[in-house]
Amino acid sequence: MIDIDRKHNLYNPTEDHLELRENIGKFAKNELDDQAKEHDELEKFNEPLFRKLGSELNIFGVTVPEKDGGLGLDTTAAVIIHEEMSQYDPAFTLSYLAHEVLFVNNFYYSSNEEQRKRYLSKVMTGEWIAGMGMTEPGAGTDVLGMSTVAVKKGSKYILNGTKQYITNGSIGDIFLVYAKLNSLDNKKMTAFIIEKTFKGFSVGKKEEKMGMRSSPTSQLIFEDMEVPEENLIGKENEAIIHMMRNLEIERVTLAAQSIGIAKRCVDIMCDYSIRHREAFGKKLVDFGQIQKMIAESYVDCSQARALVYNVASMVNPEIRNSLGSASAKLAATRMAESVSRNAIQVMGGYGYCREYPIERLHRDSILLSIGGGTNEAMQKNIISDLKRIYEKLMG
């Protein structure tokens, strides 16, 4: 999409945001674009390039304060990064999201000083790759239905259970994992930091996926896994507080990925129909059916983008915005699927084939309506929040 907003506004509130967008945009175009197709086809994670995000680009720890080695920026900065990188490789960006949002941001705002001293520098430099374990084979959106149990024994917790569809699972060195304490009847969550070297830890099968193929997804298996008590995050039975807080920034950054996908699709179909393709002696863009798909794609993307950035400006570790984050994710993910499908139709056979990245972007877009809470769950959350708001207003 033609970028007419490279100045201070909703999308670039400060000079820091503008500089970040320019730097990440250049990196994404120069280094992500060329490798995306190959790694998608091979279902191969680009580990050397991923580590550069920490060692050279310094974008691990975006929301971590500068005093602790981070950039000291905000959710809008995280959205900028996810939007810019997803224009070229959404799968690579998904692994970044799992490391940066699901682990680094969550860990920093939930951990204590001693834990940060042990782990923060390793994940912020990219020395260690991280992820988060919440979803299970029988419990996705219904997180309270999880069956992983932690039992305290002396100075350790013993964990048993399986986590499913874990991004970075097969390549991760460290994970933030949620479990129930002592009993499956427990309706509260407890969180732990898990290292891959812990006794009783193993990685299950790597999933073969429709999209996001270069971002590895696998099971994490805990069989009498021993976790030192100093790796308890926060307090016992209180993890659902930071779980829900972190889900909000996750949903906004997943929405940002959808924006990036849609922007690239609009760019490609405009370039193809305006500059390259002719039919019946006219430019393709001169046909009304094509104009409808391109115009509506541009408008839909612009509307969703404005919503995502507006919500991002109101989401941080101190401020909750469940209604906004669910709305942004629902709007943006539906939009990206629609826009990428329009792009395939505009380009015809070329859109369906892998010569252009459109079919890959369309495949990648579908995961975003599932991860971080399904779109059906977002609808439920929106209604729940609206009921609460209106019941309070009406007394």
C-alpha positions, -999 to 999 in steps of 0.1 A, spaced: 0 0 0 13 35 -8 28 48 24 16 84 28 21 84 66 59 86 71 54 115 94 43 120 130 7 108 133 -13 79 147 10 54 130 42 72 139 36 91 171 72 101 177 105 104 160 115 71 176 85 53 161 92 68 126 129 58 128 119 23 139 95 19 110 121 30 85 148 7 99 125 -23 101 110 -16 67 144 -16 51 154 -48 69 122 -66 60 125 -57 23 162 -64 20 165 -95 41 132 -111 47 117 -109 12 142 -130 -7 144 -159 18 107 -162 26 97 -184 -4 125 -209 1 120 -213 38 83 -217 34 87 -245 8 113 -263 29 94 -256 62 127 -244 75 133 -218 102 159 -192 94 178 -193 127 208 -172 118 186 -143 105 164 -146 136 194 -142 159 203 -110 141 171 -95 154 188 -95 188 225 -92 181 223 -65 153 188 -50 151 182 -49 188 144 -55 186 141 -80 214 129 -61 244 110 -34 226 87 -29 256 114 -35 283 126 -3 300 159 11 289 173 7 324 171 -30 319 185 -31 284 153 -27 264 142 0 239 117 14 264 90 18 238 54 9 237 27 -13 221 26 10 191 63 2 185 56 -35 187 28 -31 162 51 -12 138 76 -41 138 50 -68 133 33 -48 105 65 -41 86 80 -76 88 47 -93 80 46 -76 46 74 -99 35 75 -129 58 46 -134 83 59 -168 94 93 -154 105 74 -126 122 52 -151 140 83 -167 156 94 -132 165 60 -126 182 63 -158 202 98 -148 214 92 -111 219 56 -108 230 47 -142 244 79 -145 263 100 -114 267 72 -89 274 53 -114 295 83 -125 314 96 -90 322 63 -77 336 56 -109 356 91 -118 369 113 -106 398 147 -90 397 166 -123 404 148 -140 375 155 -111 352 192 -112 360 193 -149 351 174 -149 319 167 -115 304 200 -108 287 200 -142 271 166 -137 254 172 -101 245 205 -107 227 190 -137 208 214 -161 225 184 -181 236 151 -185 216 119 -184 236 83 -193 235 52 -197 257 32 -228 266 -6 -224 271 -26 -244 245 -30 -281 251 -44 -310 230 -78 -307 248 -77 -271 258 -72 -241 235 -95 -212 239 -108 -228 271 -76 -222 291 -92 -233 324 -96 -267 308 -59 -273 307 -47 -306 323 -10 -298 329 -5 -301 367 23 -288 390 28 -304 424 52 -289 450 77 -314 464 103 -299 486 122 -271 468 109 -282 434 77 -284 414 69 -315 395 51 -309 362 31 -334 341 13 -326 309 15 -317 272 14 -283 255 2 -283 218 9 -260 188 37 -242 205 54 -217 183 92 -221 185 87 -253 204 113 -274 185 139 -246 185 133 -229 219 157 -228 248 132 -214 273 95 -212 278 69 -195 300 45 -223 309 11 -223 325 -2 -251 347 -28 -259 374 -14 -264 409 -20 -297 426 -53 -307 410 -73 -305 378 -101 -292 399 -81 -260 404 -97 -232 384 -66 -210 388 -33 -208 369 3 -209 380 32 -199 357 68 -213 355 100 -206 335 111 -239 319 145 -245 303 148 -272 277 175 -289 297 152 -296 327 149 -332 336 116 -346 322 113 -321 294 110 -332 257 97 -319 224 69 -338 205 62 -339 168 67 -309 146 34 -300 130 30 -299 92 9 -268 85 -10 -251 58 6 -217 64 33 -202 86 54 -231 75 88 -216 83 78 -209 119 82 -243 137 53 -255 158 54 -286 181 43 -302 213 61 -296 246 59 -327 268 65 -327 306 70 -361 323 77 -356 360 96 -325 349 115 -309 378 113 -271 380 132 -253 408 109 -232 431 128 -201 421 114 -205 386 78 -198 398 67 -166 381 48 -143 404 26 -161 430 9 -195 430 -26 -195 415 -23 -159 403 -9 -163 368 -42 -157 350 -38 -120 358 -6 -116 337 -18 -143 312 -48 -121 303 -28 -89 303 -3 -104 279 -30 -118 256 -41 -83 249 -8 -71 234 -6 -105 216 -39 -99 200 -29 -64 189 4 -76 174 -14 -105 156 -37 -79 142 -7 -60 131 6 -90 112 -28 -91 94 -23 -54 84 11 -62 70 -2 -90 49 -30 -70 35 -8 -40 27 15 -62 7 -14 -77 -12 -28 -43 -21 6 -33 -33 10 -64 -55 -25 -62 -71 -21 -25 -78 12 -30 -94 0 -59 -114 -32 -44 -127 -20 -8 -133 15 -14 -147 17 -49 -161 -16 -67 -171 -37 -59 -200 -69 -76 -213 -90 -69 -243 -68 -39 -251 -72 -22 -218 -52 -21 -185 -67 -46 -161 -74 -19 -136 -98 -2 -160 -124 -30 -156 -151 -23 -130 -149 -57 -113 -112 -53 -107 -117 -17 -95 -142 -29 -69 -119 -56 -55 -89 -33 -53 -108 -2 -39 -126 -22 -13 -93 -40 -3 -76 -6 1 -104 8 22 -109 -23 44 -71 -24 51 -70 13 59 -100 10 83 -86 -20 102 -52 -3 104 -66 28 120 -84 6 146 -53 -14 154 -31 16 159 -58 34 180 -61 3 203 -23 0 204 -21 35 218 -43 24 247 -27 -10 256 2 -13 280 12 -34 311 -7 -9 333 -38 -4 312 -61 -32 302 -82 -30 270 -99 -63 265 -127 -49 243 -102 -30 221 -77 -58 216 -105 -83 207 -121 -59 183 -88 -51 166 -79 -88 162 -114 -97 149 -114 -68 124 -79 -71 111 -77 -109 107 -110 -112 88 -99 -83 66 -65 -99 58 -81 -131 46 -106 -112 24 -79 -89 9 -55 -117 2 -83 -136 -15 -92 -106 -36 -55 -103 -46 -56 -139 -58 -87 -132 -79 -73 -100 -94 -42 -118 -105 -59 -149 -117 -36 -178 -124 -5 -158 -113 -21 -152 -79 -28 -189 -75 8 -199 -84 39 -194 -63 56 -171 -87 41 -143 -67 39 -144 -28 1 -139 -28 -9 -175 -22 17 -178 6 4 -146 22 -32 -159 20 -22 -192 36 -4 -174 64 -33 -150 70 -56 -179 81 -36 -188 112 -41 -153 126 -78 -158 130 -70 -189 152 -40 -181 173 -42 -159 203 -79 -168 207 -101 -177 178 -122 -151 161 -153 -168 176 -137 -163 210 -131 -126 201 -168 -123 193 -177 -138 227 -152 -115 245 -166 -84 228 -202 -93 238 -191 -100 274 -173 -67 277 -202 -48 261 -227 -64 284 -206 -55 314 -202 -19 302 -239 -14 294 -251 -31 325 -230 -7 345 -242 23 326 -278 13 330 -274 6 367 
